[in-house]
């Protein structure tokens, strides 16, 4: 089973990298960009076909390692 | 003082730290590998040194914080053992749950490698008894992610309980945004955990301990720790 965990900074946490990317887009003349926040994507293959088990394992992975929940949120998608 | 320096892959300040510990405490520290599960018997002080553990993959300190030896370090700290975590060590200690908060990318987005001035906020701790409260010391920093932040409630607790031990300051001890090199909240450079036995700090006191280094302002931290354990013995 394929899954994706997306980790993003919580709102209110300063993201200097996002700000730098935002500035670069503006200087490239890419119009209409209001703001940029940078995050991370983890594409994960899960053994077996039990969806509930997969979601539990991914939640465990996100809480234990993939995200620092002090500053980051995460989202789990099992894509089948 | 029997100290143990934890060694992770990618750490590069462990020898500087060992040299400073030997020089000032007179005793060679044990070097403890990350895959070990126990600290040497009778360890007084655990040191998590600086560097780039696991190449800073995922987040600075994130992988090292989950290494086998860290369970032993957490158990040691839970029993009141003293832990000194410097630079990448500070990042590891935050990721390991030994200290609150997190070290974000420097506000200027640049790696900073230079001497900074720190104001010592308290002298009544095992870590800072070698200094006077309000004293300004000069020590180097070398980091890209030293911008300390935590939620408002945590910061209020740290400040209210006097757990900020070092702040970035001007040479005359003023707190000024121009001297807060990495943008850390309240110019925080070093904090204690809630029991006062774990210190995390971004600057490197171990790099200013000998005249040949051009400055010996870092000695006070190690001398204070040595005196603490001599007194306890």
Interface residues (C-beta under 8 A of the other chain):
Chain A: X13 X14 X16 X17 X20 X64 X65 X66 X68 X70 X71
Chain B: X58 X59 X62 X66 X95 X100 X101 X102 X104 X105 X106 X107 X108 X109 X149 X150 X151
